[in-house]
């Protein structure tokens, strides 16, 4: 669910951006519906997820949440990390976040007809309310976590995860700050191999 980080890590190729953004909504052979460069974006997304899920800092963050949120702990950490990227954007990018997100929405909306159905459902709401910038504010992140909790098939408790973030904010922020430069470097190398 960490849309902002995936978009940030995509680089400037619009089809890589598109593939990286839609990847969670593309299952199995569905990847073959897309052109080669969008497929590379989907594969990049999967490599980013694999690197993230095995990273010691991500695991520390996830393990802290696991007793209360079980299988949703990783999803919550993804959201926390998008919060830190949004809130401290100026530490990672020269382009203002509002300009970056407008550019990303424009790229994705330009390809709206080719997007998977689930992406088509969420993208207009995401763009209209600028979720990606909203993640940087506690109330925006809280709304996102509550919305995700509402959509889970059973009581996940994710709506309470904003409190866990506030309780251990410095710990999660430190783990993100250690992790994020490493994922930037990893992704730079992966893009060089893919393109």
N, CA, C and O atoms as a DFTB+ gen file, in Angstrom:
780 C
 N C O
     1  1       0.814      -1.205       0.000
     2  2       0.000       0.000       0.000
     3  2       0.852       1.262       0.000
     4  3       0.311       2.367      -0.035
     5  1       2.175       1.118       0.039
     6  2       3.015       2.310       0.139
     7  2       3.208       2.944      -1.235
     8  3       4.283       2.878      -1.832
     9  1       2.119       3.567      -1.719
    10  2       2.102       4.134      -3.066
    11  2       3.144       5.220      -3.250
    12  3       3.804       5.267      -4.288
    13  1       3.308       6.095      -2.267
    14  2       4.226       7.212      -2.436
    15  2       5.657       6.727      -2.630
    16  3       6.358       7.210      -3.520
    17  1       6.095       5.786      -1.816
    18  2       7.463       5.285      -1.938
    19  2       7.673       4.613      -3.289
    20  3       8.708       4.811      -3.925
    21  1       6.704       3.822      -3.731
    22  2       6.859       3.164      -5.031
    23  2       6.946       4.181      -6.158
    24  3       7.758       4.016      -7.069
    25  1       6.136       5.224      -6.119
    26  2       6.211       6.256      -7.147
    27  2       7.552       6.979      -7.084
    28  3       8.176       7.221      -8.117
    29  1       7.988       7.320      -5.899
    30  2       9.260       8.010      -5.716
    31  2      10.411       7.175      -6.291
    32  3      11.305       7.712      -6.945
    33  1      10.384       5.880      -6.048
    34  2      11.479       5.000      -6.467
    35  2      11.448       4.643      -7.949
    36  3      12.384       4.024      -8.455
    37  1      10.392       5.023      -8.642
    38  2      10.218       4.630     -10.044
    39  2      11.135       5.354     -11.010
    40  3      11.444       4.817     -12.073
    41  1      11.578       6.551     -10.676
    42  2      12.343       7.354     -11.630
    43  2      11.415       8.147     -12.523
    44  3      10.297       8.473     -12.124
    45  1      11.866       8.465     -13.741
    46  2      11.122       9.374     -14.613
    47  2      10.396       8.702     -15.771
    48  3       9.608       9.351     -16.459
    49  1      10.643       7.426     -15.999
    50  2       9.978       6.740     -17.114
    51  2       8.498       6.531     -16.767
    52  3       8.180       5.863     -15.783
    53  1       7.604       7.097     -17.569
    54  2       6.178       7.074     -17.245
    55  2       5.596       5.663     -17.210
    56  3       4.677       5.391     -16.438
    57  1       6.118       4.778     -18.028
    58  2       5.589       3.410     -18.036
    59  2       6.117       2.602     -16.853
    60  3       5.406       1.750     -16.320
    61  1       7.353       2.859     -16.441
    62  2       7.865       2.241     -15.205
    63  2       7.038       2.741     -14.027
    64  3       6.651       1.951     -13.165
    65  1       6.765       4.029     -13.979
    66  2       5.924       4.618     -12.935
    67  2       4.573       3.916     -12.898
    68  3       4.101       3.526     -11.830
    69  1       3.955       3.758     -14.056
    70  2       2.630       3.124     -14.138
    71  2       2.685       1.689     -13.643
    72  3       1.855       1.277     -12.833
    73  1       3.653       0.929     -14.123
    74  2       3.765      -0.471     -13.715
    75  2       4.025      -0.621     -12.230
    76  3       3.452      -1.497     -11.581
    77  1       4.880       0.223     -11.691
    78  2       5.212       0.157     -10.273
    79  2       3.975       0.496      -9.432
    80  3       3.749      -0.101      -8.380
    81  1       3.179       1.456      -9.905
    82  2       1.984       1.865      -9.166
    83  2       0.889       0.792      -9.170
    84  3       0.226       0.587      -8.153
    85  1       0.694       0.114     -10.292
    86  2      -0.431      -0.837     -10.421
    87  2      -0.083      -2.248      -9.968
    88  3      -0.971      -3.099      -9.912
    89  1       1.158      -2.522      -9.649
    90  2       1.632      -3.897      -9.475
    91  2       0.824      -4.717      -8.478
    92  3       0.585      -5.902      -8.715
    93  1       0.395      -4.115      -7.365
    94  2      -0.365      -4.885      -6.372
    95  2      -1.733      -5.313      -6.899
    96  3      -2.373      -6.192      -6.323
    97  1      -2.181      -4.696      -7.988
    98  2      -3.491      -5.020      -8.565
    99  2      -3.368      -5.905      -9.801
   100  3      -4.352      -6.136     -10.503
   101  1      -2.164      -6.398     -10.066
   102  2      -1.925      -7.270     -11.219
   103  2      -1.513      -8.639     -10.699
   104  3      -0.454      -8.784     -10.089
   105  1      -2.342      -9.633     -10.938
   106  2      -2.083     -10.981     -10.423
   107  2      -1.772     -11.945     -11.569
   108  3      -2.316     -11.825     -12.667
   109  1      -0.897     -12.891     -11.294
   110  2      -0.618     -13.995     -12.225
   111  2      -0.324     -13.547     -13.638
   112  3       0.521     -12.684     -13.874
   113  1      -1.048     -14.157     -14.589
   114  2      -0.824     -13.875     -16.008
   115  2      -1.321     -12.501     -16.428
   116  3      -1.122     -12.094     -17.572
   117  1      -1.965     -11.783     -15.515
   118  2      -2.432     -10.441     -15.829
   119  2      -1.311      -9.518     -16.278
   120  3      -1.551      -8.529     -16.971
   121  1      -0.096      -9.840     -15.884
   122  2       1.061      -9.019     -16.275
   123  2       1.221      -8.984     -17.792
   124  3       1.736      -8.009     -18.338
   125  1       0.782     -10.048     -18.478
   126  2       0.966     -10.142     -19.927
   127  2       0.058      -9.205     -20.712
   128  3       0.224      -9.068     -21.925
   129  1      -0.894      -8.560     -20.054
   130  2      -1.776      -7.598     -20.735
   131  2      -1.065      -6.286     -21.021
   132  3      -1.579      -5.452     -21.767
   133  1       0.112      -6.094     -20.435
   134  2       0.774      -4.796     -20.498
   135  2       2.014      -4.855     -21.381
   136  3       2.588      -5.922     -21.601
   137  1       2.415      -3.691     -21.881
   138  2       3.604      -3.656     -22.728
   139  2       4.861      -3.941     -21.895
   140  3       4.817      -4.015     -20.667
   141  1       5.956      -4.095     -22.593
   142  2       7.191      -4.552     -21.947
   143  2       7.661      -3.603     -20.838
   144  3       8.101      -4.063     -19.784
   145  1       7.576      -2.303     -21.057
   146  2       8.102      -1.365     -20.064
   147  2       7.212      -1.311     -18.830
   148  3       7.717      -1.216     -17.712
   149  1       5.897      -1.369     -19.015
   150  2       5.003      -1.430     -17.846
   151  2       5.257      -2.726     -17.074
   152  3       5.240      -2.727     -15.843
   153  1       5.493      -3.827     -17.790
   154  2       5.832      -5.095     -17.111
   155  2       7.106      -4.944     -16.288
   156  3       7.205      -5.493     -15.191
   157  1       8.071      -4.209     -16.808
   158  2       9.310      -3.967     -16.049
   159  2       9.008      -3.180     -14.785
   160  3       9.616      -3.430     -13.744
   161  1       8.075      -2.228     -14.858
   162  2       7.663      -1.481     -13.671
   163  2       7.012      -2.385     -12.637
   164  3       7.238      -2.232     -11.436
   165  1       6.206      -3.326     -13.106
   166  2       5.565      -4.291     -12.201
   167  2       6.633      -5.158     -11.533
   168  3       6.577      -5.409     -10.329
   169  1       7.599      -5.608     -12.322
   170  2       8.683      -6.424     -11.764
   171  2       9.534      -5.628     -10.783
   172  3       9.973      -6.162      -9.765
   173  1       9.767      -4.352     -11.085
   174  2      10.512      -3.497     -10.163
   175  2       9.782      -3.393      -8.826
   176  3      10.403      -3.475      -7.767
   177  1       8.469      -3.213      -8.879
   178  2       7.657      -3.148      -7.664
   179  2       7.849      -4.419      -6.830
   180  3       8.013      -4.350      -5.612
   181  1       7.827      -5.552      -7.481
   182  2       7.963      -6.822      -6.762
   183  2       9.348      -6.960      -6.147
   184  3       9.489      -7.491      -5.046
   185  1      10.378      -6.482      -6.859
   186  2      11.733      -6.520      -6.306
   187  2      11.856      -5.591      -5.093
   188  3      12.505      -5.927      -4.102
   189  1      11.225      -4.424      -5.190
   190  2      11.227      -3.479      -4.061
   191  2      10.551      -4.121      -2.852
   192  3      11.061      -4.035      -1.735
   193  1       9.410      -4.761      -3.070
   194  2       8.698      -5.415      -1.963
   195  2       9.534      -6.513      -1.330
   196  3       9.569      -6.656      -0.108
   197  1      10.206      -7.286      -2.172
   198  2      11.033      -8.390      -1.656
   199  2      12.196      -7.841      -0.817
   200  3      12.481      -8.351       0.266
   201  1      12.853      -6.811      -1.320
   202  2      13.949      -6.190      -0.577
   203  2      13.437      -5.636       0.751
   204  3      14.054      -5.837       1.797
   205  1      12.310      -4.942       0.696
   206  2      11.739      -4.315       1.892
   207  2      11.377      -5.356       2.935
   208  3      11.729      -5.214       4.106
   209  1      10.675      -6.400       2.517
   210  2      10.185      -7.413       3.460
   211  2      11.310      -8.147       4.184
   212  3      11.106      -8.678       5.276
   213  1      12.500      -8.177       3.577
   214  2      13.618      -8.885       4.208
   215  2      14.622      -7.937       4.873
   216  3      15.643      -8.383       5.398
   217  1      14.335      -6.638       4.852
   218  2      15.281      -5.668       5.409
   219  2      15.182      -5.645       6.943
   220  3      14.078      -5.610       7.485
   221  1      16.318      -5.664       7.640
   222  2      16.298      -5.719       9.113
   223  2      15.518      -4.576       9.771
   224  3      14.856      -4.797      10.785
   225  1      15.581      -3.379       9.224
   226  2      14.860      -2.254       9.833
   227  2      13.349      -2.420       9.673
   228  3      12.586      -2.160      10.603
   229  1      12.931      -2.851       8.498
   230  2      11.506      -3.106       8.267
   231  2      11.019      -4.208       9.207
   232  3       9.930      -4.115       9.773
   233  1      11.826      -5.242       9.365
   234  2      11.455      -6.356      10.248
   235  2      11.334      -5.876      11.698
   236  3      10.433      -6.310      12.416
   237  1      12.224      -4.994      12.131
   238  2      12.117      -4.424      13.481
   239  2      10.781      -3.696      13.660
   240  3      10.075      -3.901      14.647
   241  1      10.456      -2.855      12.698
   242  2       9.192      -2.113      12.757
   243  2       8.002      -3.068      12.764
   244  3       7.065      -2.909      13.547
   245  1       8.053      -4.044      11.894
   246  2       6.950      -5.009      11.759
   247  2       6.779      -5.834      13.028
   248  3       5.657      -6.051      13.484
   249  1       7.892      -6.294      13.600
   250  2       7.810      -7.131      14.801
   251  2       7.227      -6.377      15.993
   252  3       6.574      -6.976      16.848
   253  1       7.458      -5.078      16.053
   254  2       6.903      -4.277      17.137
   255  2       5.370      -4.250      17.054
   256  3       4.690      -4.178      18.078
   257  1       4.838      -4.309      15.837
   258  2       3.388      -4.239      15.619
   259  2       2.713      -5.607      15.592
   260  3       1.508      -5.713      15.821
   261  1       3.478      -6.638      15.316
   262  2       2.907      -7.973      15.076
   263  2       1.993      -8.489      16.190
   264  3       0.959      -9.079      15.877
   265  1       2.317      -8.298      17.472
   266  2       1.418      -8.837      18.503
   267  2      -0.014      -8.299      18.415
   268  3      -0.961      -9.018      18.733
   269  1      -0.176      -7.069      17.995
   270  2      -1.518      -6.478      17.921
   271  2      -2.177      -6.607      16.556
   272  3      -3.404      -6.618      16.458
   273  1      -1.356      -6.707      15.483
   274  2      -1.935      -6.614      14.134
   275  2      -1.645      -7.825      13.247
   276  3      -2.076      -7.872      12.095
   277  1      -0.921      -8.793      13.781
   278  2      -0.638     -10.040      13.082
   279  2      -0.248      -9.804      11.610
   280  3       0.720      -9.097      11.332
   281  1      -0.995     -10.390      10.683
   282  2      -0.584     -10.351       9.273
   283  2      -0.667      -8.955       8.661
   284  3      -0.141      -8.724       7.572
   285  1      -1.319      -8.032       9.348
   286  2      -1.417      -6.670       8.833
   287  2      -0.258      -5.785       9.281
   288  3      -0.179      -4.629       8.866
   289  1       0.630      -6.292      10.106
   290  2       1.738      -5.485      10.623
   291  2       2.598      -4.922       9.492
   292  3       2.992      -3.757       9.543
   293  1       2.891      -5.721       8.484
   294  2       3.711      -5.249       7.360
   295  2       3.023      -4.159       6.564
   296  3       3.666      -3.205       6.125
   297  1       1.725      -4.292       6.376
   298  2       0.950      -3.274       5.653
   299  2       1.001      -1.956       6.424
   300  3       1.149      -0.888       5.830
   301  1       0.879      -2.038       7.727
   302  2       0.920      -0.829       8.563
   303  2       2.296      -0.176       8.479
   304  3       2.393       1.047       8.383
   305  1       3.351      -0.970       8.513
   306  2       4.696      -0.395       8.402
   307  2       4.857       0.296       7.046
   308  3       5.443       1.376       6.974
   309  1       4.350      -0.309       5.981
   310  2       4.379       0.358       4.676
   311  2       3.755       1.748       4.765
   312  3       4.297       2.714       4.228
   313  1       2.628       1.841       5.439
   314  2       1.938       3.118       5.584
   315  2       2.748       4.083       6.458
   316  3       2.838       5.272       6.150
   317  1       3.323       3.585       7.522
   318  2       4.176       4.429       8.364
   319  2       5.330       5.007       7.525
   320  3       5.642       6.194       7.617
   321  1       5.947       4.156       6.718
   322  2       7.096       4.608       5.941
   323  2       6.668       5.628       4.884
   324  3       7.418       6.561       4.597
   325  1       5.476       5.467       4.301
   326  2       4.968       6.505       3.401
   327  2       4.720       7.802       4.173
   328  3       4.931       8.894       3.645
   329  1       4.277       7.677       5.405
   330  2       4.098       8.875       6.241
   331  2       5.415       9.623       6.385
   332  3       5.461      10.837       6.189
   333  1       6.482       8.917       6.724
   334  2       7.766       9.576       6.923
   335  2       8.294      10.169       5.622
   336  3       8.872      11.256       5.630
   337  1       8.104       9.474       4.510
   338  2       8.541      10.016       3.225
   339  2       7.772      11.289       2.900
   340  3       8.367      12.275       2.466
   341  1       6.471      11.279       3.102
   342  2       5.652      12.461       2.832
   343  2       5.990      13.603       3.790
   344  3       6.160      14.746       3.364
   345  1       6.088      13.294       5.074
   346  2       6.323      14.333       6.085
   347  2       7.709      14.967       5.965
   348  3       7.882      16.147       6.269
   349  1       8.688      14.189       5.525
   350  2      10.060      14.685       5.445
   351  2      10.569      14.658       3.998
   352  3      11.754      14.444       3.741
   353  1       9.657      14.878       3.084
   354  2       9.915      14.814       1.640
   355  2      11.142      15.632       1.239
   356  3      11.958      15.181       0.435
   357  1      11.272      16.835       1.800
   358  2      12.360      17.737       1.410
   359  2      13.733      17.128       1.695
   360  3      14.733      17.587       1.144
   361  1      13.796      16.110       2.542
   362  2      15.070      15.434       2.802
   363  2      15.462      14.480       1.679
   364  3      16.612      14.049       1.604
   365  1      14.507      14.147       0.802
   366  2      14.741      13.127      -0.220
   367  2      14.547      13.624      -1.645
   368  3      14.932      12.942      -2.594
   369  1      13.955      14.807      -1.808
   370  2      13.663      15.282      -3.164
   371  2      13.762      16.795      -3.235
   372  3      13.458      17.496      -2.270
   373  1      14.193      17.290      -4.391
   374  2      14.238      18.732      -4.626
   375  2      12.878      19.250      -5.099
   376  3      12.509      20.389      -4.812
   377  1      12.148      18.421      -5.812
   378  2      10.825      18.812      -6.319
   379  2       9.829      18.823      -5.156
   380  3       9.744      17.835      -4.426
   381  1       9.077      19.904      -4.962
   382  2       8.083      19.920      -3.882
   383  2       7.091      18.765      -4.017
   384  3       6.735      18.377      -5.129
   385  1       6.649      18.221      -2.892
   386  2       5.787      17.037      -2.930
   387  2       4.474      17.312      -3.651
   388  3       3.959      16.429      -4.337
   389  1       3.920      18.509      -3.514
   390  2       2.660      18.824      -4.196
   391  2       2.836      18.762      -5.710
   392  3       1.966      18.261      -6.423
   393  1       3.961      19.272      -6.196
   394  2       4.249      19.227      -7.636
   395  2       4.485      17.784      -8.082
   396  3       3.991      17.364      -9.129
   397  1       5.235      17.034      -7.290
   398  2       5.504      15.626      -7.609
   399  2       4.198      14.830      -7.700
   400  3       3.986      14.097      -8.666
   401  1       3.328      14.971      -6.703
   402  2       2.103      14.170      -6.708
   403  2       1.180      14.570      -7.856
   404  3       0.548      13.709      -8.467
   405  1       1.096      15.863      -8.156
   406  2       0.279      16.290      -9.314
   407  2       0.795      15.649     -10.594
   408  3       0.016      15.190     -11.429
   409  1       2.120      15.621     -10.737
   410  2       2.737      15.016     -11.929
   411  2       2.443      13.519     -11.991
   412  3       2.141      12.994     -13.063
   413  1       2.527      12.826     -10.852
   414  2       2.247      11.395     -10.824
   415  2       0.784      11.116     -11.186
   416  3       0.509      10.234     -11.999
   417  1      -0.151      11.855     -10.590
   418  2      -1.568      11.642     -10.895
   419  2      -1.832      11.872     -12.378
   420  3      -2.596      11.132     -12.998
   421  1      -1.204      12.892     -12.944
   422  2      -1.392      13.197     -14.375
   423  2      -0.901      12.033     -15.246
   424  3      -1.569      11.633     -16.200
   425  1       0.271      11.500     -14.901
   426  2       0.824      10.357     -15.654
   427  2      -0.131       9.167     -15.590
   428  3      -0.404       8.531     -16.608
   429  1      -0.637       8.868     -14.397
   430  2      -1.503       7.699     -14.215
   431  2      -2.877       7.903     -14.842
   432  3      -3.417       6.988     -15.465
   433  1      -3.437       9.082     -14.684
   434  2      -4.766       9.347     -15.252
   435  2      -4.728       9.350     -16.778
   436  3      -5.725       9.033     -17.427
   437  1      -3.588       9.707     -17.346
   438  2      -3.421       9.684     -18.806
   439  2      -3.573       8.245     -19.342
   440  3      -3.952       8.047     -20.497
   441  1      -3.277       7.257     -18.503
   442  2      -3.349       5.843     -18.902
   443  2      -4.546       5.129     -18.257
   444  3      -4.558       3.904     -18.139
   445  1      -5.532       5.898     -17.852
   446  2      -6.631       5.374     -17.042
   447  2      -7.287       4.144     -17.663
   448  3      -7.572       3.181     -16.951
   449  1      -7.531       4.153     -18.956
   450  2      -8.254       3.048     -19.598
   451  2      -7.480       1.736     -19.559
   452  3      -8.081       0.666     -19.659
   453  1      -6.158       1.799     -19.416
   454  2      -5.348       0.571     -19.391
   455  2      -5.108       0.046     -17.978
   456  3      -4.524      -1.024     -17.808
   457  1      -5.555       0.793     -16.960
   458  2      -5.282       0.398     -15.574
   459  2      -6.166      -0.769     -15.137
   460  3      -7.268      -0.932     -15.661
   461  1      -5.705      -1.580     -14.191
   462  2      -6.544      -2.654     -13.635
   463  2      -7.779      -2.064     -12.942
   464  3      -7.736      -0.927     -12.472
   465  1      -8.881      -2.829     -12.874
   466  2     -10.125      -2.312     -12.281
   467  2      -9.960      -1.726     -10.881
   468  3     -10.530      -0.674     -10.589
   469  1      -9.194      -2.382     -10.012
   470  2      -9.036      -1.873      -8.650
   471  2      -8.316      -0.523      -8.644
   472  3      -8.665       0.372      -7.874
   473  1      -7.311      -0.386      -9.507
   474  2      -6.603       0.889      -9.607
   475  2      -7.559       1.973     -10.102
   476  3      -7.536       3.100      -9.607
   477  1      -8.393       1.630     -11.075
   478  2      -9.369       2.601     -11.598
   479  2     -10.325       3.071     -10.510
   480  3     -10.766       4.220     -10.522
   481  1     -10.643       2.195      -9.579
   482  2     -11.571       2.582      -8.506
   483  2     -10.938       3.561      -7.525
   484  3     -11.596       4.501      -7.079
   485  1      -9.670       3.351      -7.185
   486  2      -9.082       4.196      -6.138
   487  2      -8.412       5.459      -6.661
   488  3      -8.383       6.470      -5.959
   489  1      -7.873       5.426      -7.877
   490  2      -7.058       6.544      -8.366
   491  2      -7.798       7.882      -8.362
   492  3      -7.224       8.876      -7.918
   493  1      -9.054       7.955      -8.839
   494  2      -9.723       9.267      -8.812
   495  2      -9.865       9.847      -7.409
   496  3      -9.717      11.054      -7.221
   497  1     -10.151       8.996      -6.421
   498  2     -10.267       9.467      -5.032
   499  2      -8.904       9.885      -4.496
   500  3      -8.782      10.895      -3.802
   501  1      -7.881       9.102      -4.825
   502  2      -6.528       9.405      -4.380
   503  2      -6.084      10.765      -4.913
   504  3      -5.519      11.577      -4.181
   505  1      -6.348      11.003      -6.206
   506  2      -5.940      12.262      -6.826
   507  2      -6.752      13.433      -6.284
   508  3      -6.198      14.484      -5.966
   509  1      -8.066      13.249      -6.179
   510  2      -8.954      14.338      -5.728
   511  2      -8.588      14.812      -4.330
   512  3      -8.525      16.015      -4.076
   513  1      -8.348      13.870      -3.425
   514  2      -8.053      14.219      -2.030
   515  2      -6.551      14.232      -1.717
   516  3      -6.150      14.449      -0.574
   517  1      -5.743      14.001      -2.728
   518  2      -4.278      13.951      -2.619
   519  2      -3.821      13.166      -1.393
   520  3      -3.192      13.703      -0.481
   521  1      -4.158      11.881      -1.402
   522  2      -3.786      10.983      -0.312
   523  2      -2.292      11.018      -0.030
   524  3      -1.867      10.974       1.124
   525  1      -1.492      11.098      -1.106
   526  2      -0.047      10.945      -0.955
   527  2       0.555      12.065      -0.108
   528  3       1.456      11.821       0.695
   529  1       0.063      13.285      -0.284
   530  2       0.489      14.389       0.582
   531  2      -0.135      14.223       1.960
   532  3       0.507      14.496       2.974
   533  1      -1.390      13.772       1.996
   534  2      -2.110      13.584       3.256
   535  2      -1.451      12.589       4.185
   536  3      -1.578      12.707       5.404
   537  1      -0.744      11.603       3.634
   538  2      -0.063      10.619       4.475
   539  2       0.924      11.276       5.431
   540  3       1.224      10.724       6.490
   541  1       1.430      12.451       5.067
   542  2       2.434      13.114       5.887
   543  2       1.884      13.752       7.151
   544  3       2.644      14.149       8.034
   545  1       0.577      13.849       7.238
   546  2      -0.067      14.425       8.430
   547  2      -0.728      13.304       9.226
   548  3      -1.328      12.408       8.632
   549  1      -0.634      13.331      10.552
   550  2      -1.223      12.242      11.354
   551  2      -2.700      12.000      11.033
   552  3      -3.140      10.852      10.976
   553  1      -3.472      13.079      10.822
   554  2      -4.894      12.878      10.532
   555  2      -5.113      12.218       9.163
   556  3      -6.047      11.434       8.996
   557  1      -4.254      12.537       8.186
   558  2      -4.353      11.902       6.871
   559  2      -3.983      10.429       6.933
   560  3      -4.652       9.589       6.331
   561  1      -2.922      10.118       7.658
   562  2      -2.522       8.723       7.828
   563  2      -3.581       7.966       8.613
   564  3      -3.901       6.822       8.288
   565  1      -4.123       8.598       9.642
   566  2      -5.184       7.964      10.437
   567  2      -6.394       7.624       9.589
   568  3      -6.972       6.547       9.734
   569  1      -6.788       8.547       8.691
   570  2      -7.923       8.277       7.783
   571  2      -7.620       7.084       6.878
   572  3      -8.472       6.222       6.658
   573  1      -6.385       7.049       6.355
   574  2      -6.003       5.950       5.460
   575  2      -6.040       4.609       6.197
   576  3      -6.550       3.622       5.667
   577  1      -5.508       4.575       7.397
   578  2      -5.506       3.332       8.183
   579  2      -6.930       2.910       8.539
   580  3      -7.243       1.720       8.512
   581  1      -7.788       3.861       8.870
   582  2      -9.191       3.548       9.174
   583  2      -9.907       3.011       7.948
   584  3     -10.697       2.072       8.040
   585  1      -9.623       3.619       6.788
   586  2     -10.223       3.135       5.548
   587  2      -9.791       1.719       5.226
   588  3     -10.598       0.905       4.776
   589  1      -8.526       1.423       5.454
   590  2      -8.037       0.062       5.219
   591  2      -8.685      -0.910       6.200
   592  3      -9.057      -2.020       5.818
   593  1      -8.822      -0.504       7.454
   594  2      -9.450      -1.371       8.460
   595  2     -10.885      -1.686       8.062
   596  3     -11.348      -2.811       8.247
   597  1     -11.582      -0.713       7.525
   598  2     -12.973      -0.888       7.097
   599  2     -13.084      -1.933       5.983
   600  3     -14.069      -2.665       5.895
   601  1     -12.052      -1.986       5.135
   602  2     -12.096      -2.890       3.980
   603  2     -11.569      -4.296       4.268
   604  3     -11.663      -5.170       3.406
   605  1     -11.016      -4.534       5.463
   606  2     -10.520      -5.880       5.760
   607  2     -11.695      -6.811       6.051
   608  3     -12.720      -6.368       6.569
   609  1     -11.559      -8.094       5.724
   610  2     -12.691      -9.027       5.883
   611  2     -13.051      -9.326       7.338
   612  3     -14.142      -9.828       7.609
   613  1     -12.150      -9.025       8.277
   614  2     -12.467      -9.210       9.697
   615  2     -11.810      -8.069      10.470
   616  3     -11.120      -7.238       9.881
   617  1     -12.015      -8.028      11.740
   618  2     -11.542      -6.923      12.571
   619  2     -10.017      -6.935      12.653
   620  3      -9.435      -7.757      13.360
   621  1      -9.382      -6.031      11.933
   622  2      -7.920      -5.976      11.907
   623  2      -7.360      -5.037      12.978
   624  3      -6.213      -5.188      13.397
   625  1      -8.151      -4.087      13.413
   626  2      -7.691      -3.105      14.387
   627  2      -6.773      -2.039      13.814
   628  3      -6.214      -1.239      14.564
   629  1      -6.607      -2.015      12.488
   630  2      -5.657      -1.075      11.877
   631  2      -5.984       0.380      12.171
   632  3      -5.102       1.238      12.134
   633  1      -7.242       0.660      12.461
   634  2      -7.614       2.044      12.774
   635  2      -6.911       2.545      14.042
   636  3      -6.822       3.752      14.265
   637  1      -6.418       1.629      14.865
   638  2      -5.710       2.002      16.095
   639  2      -4.214       2.201      15.890
   640  3      -3.517       2.667      16.791
   641  1      -3.720       1.849      14.707
   642  2      -2.272       1.852      14.468
   643  2      -1.676       3.252      14.492
   644  3      -0.470       3.397      14.688
   645  1      -2.482       4.275      14.301
   646  2      -1.964       5.643      14.396
   647  2      -1.469       5.917      15.814
   648  3      -0.513       6.669      16.004
   649  1      -2.110       5.313      16.802
   650  2      -1.678       5.481      18.195
   651  2      -0.328       4.816      18.441
   652  3       0.512       5.349      19.165
   653  1      -0.127       3.646      17.832
   654  2       1.157       2.951      17.970
   655  2       2.284       3.786      17.365
   656  3       3.384       3.851      17.913
   657  1       1.996       4.421      16.230
   658  2       3.002       5.272      15.605
   659  2       3.356       6.435      16.530
   660  3       4.533       6.736      16.734
   661  1       2.354       7.075      17.076
   662  2       2.602       8.219      17.953
   663  2       3.347       7.805      19.224
   664  3       4.178       8.561      19.728
   665  1       3.057       6.618      19.740
   666  2       3.727       6.138      20.956
   667  2       5.218       5.876      20.747
   668  3       6.033       6.132      21.633
   669  1       5.565       5.359      19.556
   670  2       6.960       4.997      19.283
   671  2       7.494       5.719      18.044
   672  3       8.245       5.149      17.252
   673  1       7.097       6.967      17.894
   674  2       7.403       7.719      16.669
   675  2       8.899       7.738      16.357
   676  3       9.301       7.484      15.221
   677  1       9.714       8.036      17.352
   678  2      11.164       8.150      17.123
   679  2      11.767       6.827      16.672
   680  3      12.670       6.810      15.836
   681  1      11.281       5.728      17.214
   682  2      11.802       4.410      16.811
   683  2      11.490       4.119      15.353
   684  3      12.373       3.727      14.590
   685  1      10.217       4.314      14.960
   686  2       9.838       4.054      13.568
   687  2      10.551       5.003      12.612
   688  3      10.971       4.597      11.528
   689  1      10.685       6.250      13.008
   690  2      11.358       7.242      12.147
   691  2      12.817       6.856      11.953
   692  3      13.331       6.931      10.837
   693  1      13.485       6.449      13.010
   694  2      14.883       6.032      12.903
   695  2      15.022       4.808      11.993
   696  3      15.942       4.742      11.178
   697  1      14.118       3.849      12.131
   698  2      14.173       2.652      11.273
   699  2      13.954       3.031       9.819
   700  3      14.637       2.514       8.936
   701  1      13.008       3.929       9.558
   702  2      12.781       4.402       8.193
   703  2      14.023       5.102       7.650
   704  3      14.441       4.847       6.521
   705  1      14.605       5.979       8.451
   706  2      15.762       6.758       7.989
   707  2      16.987       5.887       7.713
   708  3      17.835       6.247       6.897
   709  1      17.078       4.763       8.381
   710  2      18.151       3.810       8.099
   711  2      17.839       3.016       6.835
   712  3      18.713       2.775       6.003
   713  1      16.584       2.616       6.710
   714  2      16.153       1.782       5.590
   715  2      16.131       2.530       4.264
   716  3      16.607       2.008       3.256
   717  1      15.583       3.750       4.247
   718  2      15.224       4.365       2.974
   719  2      16.414       4.636       2.047
   720  3      16.298       4.373       0.850
   721  1      17.547       5.146       2.534
   722  2      18.683       5.310       1.616
   723  2      19.125       3.990       0.977
   724  3      19.616       3.977      -0.152
   725  1      18.952       2.895       1.692
   726  2      19.349       1.591       1.149
   727  2      18.402       1.129       0.055
   728  3      18.842       0.533      -0.929
   729  1      17.103       1.393       0.207
   730  2      16.162       1.016      -0.852
   731  2      16.347       1.919      -2.069
   732  3      16.141       1.480      -3.201
   733  1      16.731       3.167      -1.849
   734  2      17.019       4.057      -2.982
   735  2      18.171       3.493      -3.802
   736  3      18.090       3.412      -5.027
   737  1      19.236       3.108      -3.123
   738  2      20.417       2.558      -3.816
   739  2      20.084       1.234      -4.503
   740  3      20.470       1.006      -5.650
   741  1      19.367       0.367      -3.797
   742  2      18.972      -0.919      -4.378
   743  2      18.139      -0.697      -5.640
   744  3      18.377      -1.346      -6.659
   745  1      17.184       0.194      -5.583
   746  2      16.291       0.432      -6.717
   747  2      17.047       1.039      -7.889
   748  3      16.778       0.711      -9.044
   749  1      17.988       1.920      -7.592
   750  2      18.807       2.504      -8.665
   751  2      19.517       1.384      -9.439
   752  3      19.562       1.411     -10.669
   753  1      20.058       0.425      -8.732
   754  2      20.745      -0.695      -9.386
   755  2      19.775      -1.579     -10.156
   756  3      20.092      -2.034     -11.255
   757  1      18.587      -1.831      -9.585
   758  2      17.604      -2.673     -10.261
   759  2      17.102      -2.028     -11.546
   760  3      16.924      -2.710     -12.556
   761  1      16.873      -0.722     -11.515
   762  2      16.413      -0.015     -12.719
   763  2      17.480      -0.083     -13.811
   764  3      17.159      -0.239     -14.989
   765  1      18.745       0.034     -13.417
   766  2      19.827      -0.030     -14.401
   767  2      19.838      -1.388     -15.100
   768  3      20.140      -1.474     -16.291
   769  1      19.509      -2.447     -14.361
   770  2      19.465      -3.800     -14.950
   771  2      18.227      -3.993     -15.821
   772  3      18.288      -4.653     -16.858
   773  1      17.092      -3.408     -15.392
   774  2      15.838      -3.614     -16.118
   775  2      15.795      -2.840     -17.436
   776  3      15.249      -3.324     -18.426
   777  1      16.363      -1.655     -17.444
   778  2      16.193      -0.765     -18.610
   779  2      17.340      -0.836     -19.596
   780  3      17.323      -0.143     -20.613
